[in-house]
Amino acid sequence: ELVGKLKSLCIDPERSALGFQSLQFLVIYKPPVKGVCLEILKDFYENNEDLKERALGLLKKYLPEEYS
């Protein structure tokens, strides 16, 4: 539930960098929420043109078999 709140942080242009850094931190250091964070990144990649490139960069890094 709390991880889902990071979506609004990523969408806000002024706080976007903080939101993506938070998602990346959670993917690396908190395996229980890794799947949820990657789903958020997939959602940004598929549904948000403004965030597509940034999400793709992280998806390529953490899911290279799907986004190479």
Residue pairs with C-beta under 8 A, 6 or more apart in sequence:
3 26
3 33
3 36
3 37
3 40
4 36
4 40
6 19
6 22
6 23
6 37
6 40
7 19
7 40
7 43
8 19
9 15
9 16
9 18
9 19
9 22
10 16
10 19
10 20
10 23
10 40
10 44
10 51
11 19
11 48
11 51
12 19
13 50
16 51
16 54
20 54
20 58
23 37
23 40
23 41
23 58
24 58
26 33
26 34
26 37
27 34
27 37
27 38
27 58
27 62
34 62
38 59
38 62
38 63
41 55
41 58
41 59
42 55
42 59
44 51
44 52
44 54
44 55
45 51
45 52
45 55
45 56
45 59
45 67
48 55
56 67
59 66
59 67
60 67
60 68
